[in-house]
Amino acid sequence: PGARRETLEKYVRRLEELETLACGFPGVEQAFAVQAGREVRVVVNPQDVNDREAARLCRDMAAAIEATLTYPGEVKVTVLRETRVVEYAK
């Protein structure tokens, strides 16, 4: 995994650290490290986090990743806030 031939243990640990850090923020339901740790996708609860808070959360998360983790290149942080309503006509 990764073009720089890092060991599998380091690779998995880096992905887990990204996901754990992201899940530590309030309102976060799920976090997924994708693309070999180059992107973190975070799903937040739409009742707990509004649009402004989602933008702030994204900035804060990127700053926390910069401050606490070592990683090659950039890490893209994406916060997903989604509300779905489904109704059936019979």
C-alpha positions as CSV (number, residue, x, y, z in Angstrom):
1,P,0.0,0.0,0.0
2,G,1.4,3.4,-0.9
3,A,4.0,4.1,-3.5
4,R,6.7,4.7,-0.8
5,R,6.7,1.1,0.3
6,E,5.7,1.7,3.9
7,T,5.0,-1.4,5.9
8,L,1.5,-2.7,6.2
9,E,1.4,-2.1,9.9
10,K,2.3,1.6,9.5
11,Y,-0.2,2.0,6.7
12,V,-3.1,0.5,8.8
13,R,-2.1,2.4,11.9
14,R,-2.1,5.7,9.9
15,L,-5.6,5.0,8.6
16,E,-6.9,4.1,12.1
17,E,-5.4,7.2,13.5
18,L,-7.1,9.4,10.9
19,E,-10.5,7.7,11.6
20,T,-10.0,7.9,15.4
21,L,-9.1,11.5,15.3
22,A,-12.1,12.4,13.2
23,C,-14.5,10.4,15.4
24,G,-13.4,12.4,18.4
25,F,-15.2,15.5,17.3
26,P,-18.7,16.2,18.5
27,G,-21.6,15.3,16.1
28,V,-19.5,12.8,14.1
29,E,-21.3,9.5,13.4
30,Q,-18.8,7.8,11.1
31,A,-15.4,8.5,9.6
32,F,-13.7,6.7,6.8
33,A,-10.1,7.0,5.6
34,V,-10.0,6.5,1.9
35,Q,-7.5,6.6,-1.0
36,A,-4.6,5.3,1.1
37,G,-5.2,7.9,3.8
38,R,-5.2,10.8,1.5
39,E,-8.8,11.6,2.2
40,V,-11.0,11.4,5.3
41,R,-14.8,11.4,4.8
42,V,-16.8,12.2,7.9
43,V,-20.5,11.7,8.3
44,V,-22.2,14.0,10.8
45,N,-25.6,13.9,12.4
46,P,-27.7,16.6,10.7
47,Q,-29.7,17.3,13.9
48,D,-26.5,18.0,15.9
49,V,-24.5,19.9,13.3
50,N,-25.8,22.7,11.1
51,D,-24.2,23.9,7.8
52,R,-21.9,26.5,9.5
53,E,-20.8,24.1,12.2
54,A,-20.0,21.5,9.5
55,A,-17.7,24.0,7.7
56,R,-16.1,24.9,11.0
57,L,-15.8,21.2,11.9
58,C,-14.0,20.6,8.6
59,R,-11.5,23.4,9.2
60,D,-10.9,22.3,12.8
61,M,-10.4,18.7,11.8
62,A,-7.9,19.6,9.1
63,A,-6.0,21.7,11.6
64,A,-6.0,18.8,14.1
65,I,-4.6,16.4,11.5
66,E,-1.8,18.9,10.7
67,A,-0.9,19.3,14.3
68,T,-1.0,15.7,15.5
69,L,-0.4,13.3,12.7
70,T,2.5,12.7,10.3
71,Y,1.6,11.8,6.8
72,P,3.0,12.1,3.3
73,G,1.5,14.8,1.1
74,E,-2.0,16.2,1.8
75,V,-5.1,14.9,3.5
76,K,-8.4,16.0,2.1
77,V,-11.2,16.3,4.7
78,T,-14.8,16.0,3.6
79,V,-17.7,16.5,6.0
80,L,-21.0,15.0,4.8
81,R,-24.2,16.3,6.3
82,E,-27.3,14.8,4.8
83,T,-31.0,14.7,5.6
84,R,-33.1,12.1,3.7
85,V,-36.9,12.1,3.7
86,V,-38.7,9.2,2.1
87,E,-42.4,8.9,1.6
88,Y,-44.4,6.2,-0.2
89,A,-47.7,6.7,-2.1
90,K,-49.9,3.6,-2.1
